[in-house]
Amino acid sequence: MSKAAINDVQAEIKAQERKKSFRYYLDKFGAVIGLVALSIILTFLSDRFLTLNNLMNIARQSSINALLGLGMLLPILTAGIDLSVGSILAISIMVMGVVVVNMGVPPVVGILVCLLVGGFFGWLNGIMLTKLRLPHPFISTLGTMNIARGLALIITAAAPIAGFPYLIQFLGREFVGPIPVSFVLVLIMYVIFHLFLTRTKTGRYIYAIGGNKEAAHLSGINVNRVLIIVYSISGFMAALAGLVMVGRVNSAFPLAGLSYELDAIAAVIIGGASFFGGVGTVWGTLIGAMIIAVLRNGLNLLNVSADFQMTVIGVVIIAAVFVDVIRQRRSKKD
């Protein structure tokens, strides 16, 4: 091979490496860049956007979806999905309302009951998926979504429950300085989940199952056990998000969390996770939740109607999924 041909090959290799490097950084920091760009645009469009009061309002508004998204991340990492989180949120807080407000049980016990109910319905999703061998989590979680919502409506005949003790209201209403307690809780949970996914065997197994379920099974991973854990945690996080909601409005109502699973899925996918499994981080999910919160907040500041806001969020979700599909096609070619 001539020297000129060798130089051409080397130049082509370097060009490909630069291209892959650019793609790598775009995949890794694309959501952050999107959040920064969106914030800059809204700063120019509204002088109220970049005020401490509004930024803390965004942090507070993002808390529920950030917690739901964190729970949703785990099923999506395993190439699954959990459509039941909104309904699990509702049944968890309704049971807590009956126990604490109607029966007079201490609030600490009520909080534990709420979290246990959420974890139980998540566990039920995992059992149906693994032991009943339902073909896809879409089916099991869709069933649970309807069961949990129906029970939430039945237990109080669709009536809301109000008048919760201060301890339950604390998570949703109080502040640490200017920072909402709910957002402090979000940050604590994200650190815990980051350590769980990166420093524990179960966390690594979750990524392995999402990457190749069959290969994970052949390598000795107890796939069913991990999936049950994943969906149990997702249910637990839905209940925790419900606690924050009750604290904020001092009320539990059976239609709480309606369609919240869509925003949670959007946060995970916008944050760089893949519907195909094995790809995604907790911090990406947090950025995704913040993008949705910032977008909603900015549209409110600009007096955009709620109907049009839904359209905009829908377009963003479709765009995020489209990017995920393109990313997967590109990785297969590489």
C-alpha positions as CSV (number, residue, x, y, z in Angstrom):
1,M,0.0,0.0,0.0
2,S,1.4,3.4,-0.9
3,K,2.2,6.1,1.6
4,A,-0.7,8.3,0.3
5,A,-3.2,5.4,0.7
6,I,-2.0,4.8,4.3
7,N,-2.4,8.4,5.1
8,D,-5.9,8.4,3.6
9,V,-6.8,5.4,5.7
10,Q,-5.4,7.0,8.9
11,A,-7.3,10.2,8.2
12,E,-10.5,8.3,7.7
13,I,-9.9,6.4,11.0
14,K,-9.3,9.7,12.8
15,A,-12.4,11.2,11.3
16,Q,-14.5,8.2,12.4
17,E,-13.0,8.4,15.9
18,R,-13.9,12.2,16.1
19,K,-17.4,11.4,14.9
20,K,-17.9,8.7,17.5
21,S,-16.4,11.0,20.2
22,F,-18.9,13.7,19.2
23,R,-21.8,11.2,19.3
24,Y,-20.6,9.9,22.7
25,Y,-20.6,13.4,24.3
26,L,-23.9,14.3,22.6
27,D,-25.5,11.1,24.0
28,K,-24.0,11.7,27.4
29,F,-24.7,15.5,27.8
30,G,-27.5,16.0,25.3
31,A,-30.2,16.3,28.0
32,V,-28.1,18.8,30.0
33,I,-27.5,20.9,26.9
34,G,-31.2,20.8,26.3
35,L,-32.1,21.9,29.8
36,V,-29.6,24.8,29.7
37,A,-30.8,25.9,26.2
38,L,-34.4,25.8,27.3
39,S,-33.6,27.8,30.5
40,I,-31.8,30.4,28.5
41,I,-34.7,30.8,26.0
42,L,-37.2,31.1,28.9
43,T,-35.0,33.7,30.6
44,F,-35.2,35.9,27.6
45,L,-39.0,35.3,27.2
46,S,-39.9,36.0,30.8
47,D,-38.2,38.2,33.4
48,R,-39.8,36.1,36.1
49,F,-38.2,32.8,35.1
50,L,-34.8,33.2,36.6
51,T,-35.9,34.4,40.0
52,L,-35.1,32.4,43.2
53,N,-38.8,32.1,43.9
54,N,-39.6,30.6,40.6
55,L,-36.6,28.3,40.5
56,M,-37.6,26.9,43.9
57,N,-41.1,26.5,42.6
58,I,-39.8,24.5,39.7
59,A,-37.8,22.3,42.1
60,R,-41.0,21.7,44.1
61,Q,-43.1,21.1,41.0
62,S,-40.6,18.5,39.7
63,S,-40.4,16.5,42.9
64,I,-43.3,14.1,42.3
65,N,-42.3,13.3,38.7
66,A,-38.7,13.0,39.7
67,L,-39.5,10.4,42.3
68,L,-41.9,8.5,39.9
69,G,-39.2,8.7,37.1
70,L,-36.6,7.3,39.4
71,G,-38.8,4.3,40.1
72,M,-39.7,4.0,36.4
73,L,-36.0,4.0,35.4
74,L,-35.5,0.5,36.8
75,P,-38.1,-1.3,34.7
76,I,-37.0,0.6,31.6
77,L,-33.4,-0.4,32.3
78,T,-34.5,-4.0,32.1
79,A,-36.3,-3.3,28.7
80,G,-39.7,-3.2,30.6
81,I,-42.2,-0.6,31.6
82,D,-44.5,0.2,34.5
83,L,-47.9,1.7,33.5
84,S,-49.3,1.3,37.0
85,V,-47.3,3.9,38.9
86,G,-50.0,6.6,38.9
87,S,-52.7,4.1,40.1
88,I,-50.3,2.7,42.7
89,L,-49.8,6.2,44.0
90,A,-53.5,6.7,44.3
91,I,-54.3,3.4,46.1
92,S,-51.3,3.9,48.5
93,I,-52.4,7.4,49.6
94,M,-56.1,6.4,49.9
95,V,-55.2,3.4,52.2
96,M,-53.0,5.8,54.2
97,G,-55.9,8.3,54.4
98,V,-58.3,5.6,55.7
99,V,-55.8,4.4,58.3
100,V,-54.6,7.8,59.5
101,V,-57.6,10.1,59.1
102,N,-60.5,7.8,59.4
103,M,-59.1,5.3,61.9
104,G,-56.8,7.6,63.9
105,V,-53.7,5.5,63.5
106,P,-50.4,7.4,64.3
107,P,-49.0,9.1,61.2
108,V,-45.7,7.2,61.3
109,V,-47.6,3.9,61.0
110,G,-49.7,5.4,58.2
111,I,-46.6,6.4,56.3
112,L,-45.2,2.8,56.6
113,V,-48.6,1.4,55.4
114,C,-48.5,3.7,52.4
115,L,-45.0,2.6,51.4
116,L,-45.9,-1.1,52.0
117,V,-49.0,-0.8,49.8
118,G,-47.0,0.7,47.0
119,G,-44.3,-2.0,47.4
120,F,-46.9,-4.7,47.5
121,F,-48.5,-3.7,44.2
122,G,-45.1,-3.4,42.6
123,W,-44.2,-6.8,43.9
124,L,-47.5,-8.1,42.4
125,N,-46.4,-6.7,39.0
126,G,-43.1,-8.6,39.3
127,I,-44.9,-11.8,40.3
128,M,-47.3,-11.6,37.4
129,L,-44.4,-11.0,35.0
130,T,-42.1,-13.8,36.3
131,K,-44.3,-16.5,37.9
132,L,-47.4,-16.2,35.7
133,R,-45.0,-15.7,32.7
134,L,-47.1,-12.9,31.2
135,P,-45.4,-12.1,27.8
136,H,-44.6,-8.4,28.6
137,P,-44.7,-6.0,31.5
138,F,-47.0,-3.8,29.5
139,I,-49.8,-6.4,30.1
140,S,-49.1,-7.0,33.8
141,T,-48.8,-3.4,34.7
142,L,-51.8,-2.4,32.6
143,G,-53.8,-4.9,34.6
144,T,-52.4,-3.5,37.9
145,M,-53.1,0.0,36.8
146,N,-56.8,-0.8,36.5
147,I,-57.0,-2.9,39.6
148,A,-55.3,-0.3,41.8
149,R,-57.3,2.6,40.4
150,G,-60.6,0.7,40.9
151,L,-59.7,-0.2,44.5
152,A,-58.7,3.5,45.2
153,L,-62.2,4.5,44.0
154,I,-64.0,1.7,46.0
155,I,-62.5,2.0,49.4
156,T,-64.0,5.5,50.0
157,A,-66.8,5.4,47.4
158,A,-64.7,7.9,45.3
159,A,-64.6,10.4,48.1
160,P,-61.4,12.4,48.9
161,I,-59.8,12.3,52.4
162,A,-58.5,15.5,53.9
163,G,-57.0,16.7,57.2
164,F,-53.7,14.9,57.5
165,P,-51.3,15.4,60.5
166,Y,-48.3,17.8,60.2
167,L,-45.8,14.9,60.0
168,I,-47.4,13.7,56.7
169,Q,-47.7,17.3,55.4
170,F,-44.0,18.0,56.1
171,L,-42.6,16.4,53.0
172,G,-44.8,18.4,50.6
173,R,-45.0,21.8,52.3
174,E,-41.9,22.6,54.3
175,F,-38.6,24.1,53.3
176,V,-35.0,23.9,54.3
177,G,-34.1,27.5,53.9
178,P,-35.4,28.4,50.4
179,I,-35.2,24.7,49.2
180,P,-38.4,22.6,49.3
181,V,-38.1,19.5,51.6
182,S,-39.6,17.5,48.8
183,F,-36.6,18.4,46.5
184,V,-34.1,17.5,49.3
185,L,-35.8,14.1,49.5
186,V,-35.4,13.8,45.7
187,L,-31.7,14.5,45.9
188,I,-31.3,12.0,48.7
189,M,-33.1,9.3,46.8
190,Y,-31.2,9.9,43.6
191,V,-27.9,9.6,45.5
192,I,-29.1,6.3,47.0
193,F,-30.2,4.9,43.6
194,H,-27.0,6.0,42.0
195,L,-25.0,4.0,44.6
196,F,-27.5,1.1,44.2
197,L,-27.1,0.9,40.4
198,T,-23.4,1.5,40.3
199,R,-22.0,-0.1,43.4
200,T,-24.1,-3.2,44.0
201,K,-24.4,-6.6,42.3
202,T,-28.2,-6.2,41.9
203,G,-27.7,-2.8,40.2
204,R,-25.2,-4.3,37.7
205,Y,-27.6,-7.2,37.1
206,I,-30.3,-4.8,36.2
207,Y,-28.2,-3.3,33.4
208,A,-27.1,-6.8,32.3
209,I,-30.7,-8.0,32.0
210,G,-31.6,-4.9,30.0
211,G,-28.6,-5.5,27.7
212,N,-29.4,-9.2,27.0
213,K,-31.9,-11.0,29.2
214,E,-31.0,-14.5,27.9
215,A,-27.2,-13.9,28.3
216,A,-27.8,-12.6,31.8
217,H,-29.7,-15.8,32.7
218,L,-27.0,-18.0,31.2
219,S,-24.4,-16.2,33.2
220,G,-26.1,-17.3,36.4
221,I,-28.1,-14.2,37.2
222,N,-31.5,-14.9,38.9
223,V,-33.4,-12.8,36.4
224,N,-36.8,-13.4,38.0
225,R,-35.6,-12.3,41.4
226,V,-34.1,-9.1,40.0
227,L,-37.3,-8.3,38.1
228,I,-39.4,-8.7,41.2
229,I,-37.1,-6.4,43.0
230,V,-37.2,-3.9,40.2
231,Y,-41.0,-3.7,40.1
232,S,-41.3,-3.7,43.9
233,I,-39.0,-0.6,44.0
234,S,-41.0,1.1,41.3
235,G,-44.2,0.6,43.3
236,F,-42.5,1.8,46.5
237,M,-41.3,5.0,44.7
238,A,-44.9,5.6,43.5
239,A,-46.1,5.5,47.1
240,L,-43.3,7.9,48.2
241,A,-44.3,10.3,45.4
242,G,-47.8,10.0,46.8
243,L,-46.7,11.0,50.2
244,V,-45.2,14.2,48.7
245,M,-48.4,14.9,46.9
246,V,-50.6,14.5,50.0
247,G,-48.2,16.7,52.0
248,R,-48.5,19.4,49.4
249,V,-52.4,19.5,49.1
250,N,-53.3,18.0,52.5
251,S,-55.7,15.6,50.7
252,A,-55.8,12.1,49.2
253,F,-58.2,11.5,46.3
254,P,-58.8,8.4,44.2
255,L,-58.0,10.0,40.9
256,A,-54.6,11.2,42.1
257,G,-51.7,10.3,39.8
258,L,-53.9,10.0,36.7
259,S,-51.6,9.7,33.6
260,Y,-48.6,10.4,35.8
261,E,-46.9,7.3,34.3
262,L,-46.6,9.2,31.0
263,D,-44.6,12.0,32.5
264,A,-42.4,9.5,34.4
265,I,-41.7,7.6,31.2
266,A,-40.9,10.9,29.4
267,A,-38.5,11.9,32.2
268,V,-36.5,8.7,31.8
269,I,-36.4,8.7,28.0
270,I,-35.6,12.4,27.7
271,G,-32.8,11.8,30.3
272,G,-31.1,9.4,27.8
273,A,-32.4,6.0,28.9
274,S,-33.4,3.5,26.2
275,F,-36.7,1.6,25.7
276,F,-34.5,-1.2,24.5
277,G,-32.9,-1.6,28.0
278,G,-29.5,-1.5,29.4
279,V,-28.9,2.2,29.0
280,G,-29.7,5.1,31.4
281,T,-28.6,6.8,34.5
282,V,-30.3,8.3,37.6
283,W,-28.9,11.7,36.9
284,G,-30.1,11.7,33.3
285,T,-33.6,10.9,34.7
286,L,-33.4,13.9,37.1
287,I,-32.4,16.1,34.2
288,G,-35.4,14.7,32.2
289,A,-37.8,15.5,35.0
290,M,-36.3,19.0,35.3
291,I,-36.8,19.6,31.6
292,I,-40.5,18.7,31.8
293,A,-40.9,20.9,34.9
294,V,-39.1,23.8,33.3
295,L,-41.1,23.5,30.1
296,R,-44.4,23.4,32.0
297,N,-43.3,26.3,34.2
298,G,-42.2,28.4,31.3
299,L,-45.4,27.8,29.3
300,N,-47.4,28.8,32.4
301,L,-45.3,32.0,32.7
302,L,-46.0,32.7,29.1
303,N,-49.8,32.2,29.7
304,V,-49.9,29.2,27.3
305,S,-53.1,27.2,27.6
306,A,-53.1,23.8,29.4
307,D,-54.3,22.1,26.2
308,F,-51.5,23.4,24.2
309,Q,-49.0,22.5,26.9
310,M,-50.1,18.9,26.6
311,T,-49.4,19.1,22.8
312,V,-45.9,20.5,23.4
313,I,-45.0,17.8,26.0
314,G,-46.3,15.2,23.6
315,V,-44.0,16.4,20.8
316,V,-41.1,16.4,23.2
317,I,-41.8,12.8,24.2
318,I,-42.1,11.7,20.6
319,A,-38.8,13.5,19.8
320,A,-37.0,11.8,22.7
321,V,-38.3,8.3,21.6
322,F,-37.2,9.1,18.0
323,V,-33.7,10.0,19.2
324,D,-33.6,6.7,21.1
325,V,-34.5,4.7,18.0
326,I,-31.9,6.5,16.0
327,R,-29.3,5.9,18.7
328,Q,-30.1,2.2,18.6
329,R,-29.9,1.9,14.9
330,R,-26.6,3.8,14.9
331,S,-25.1,1.5,17.6
332,K,-26.0,-1.6,15.6
333,K,-24.3,-0.2,12.6
334,D,-21.2,0.6,14.6
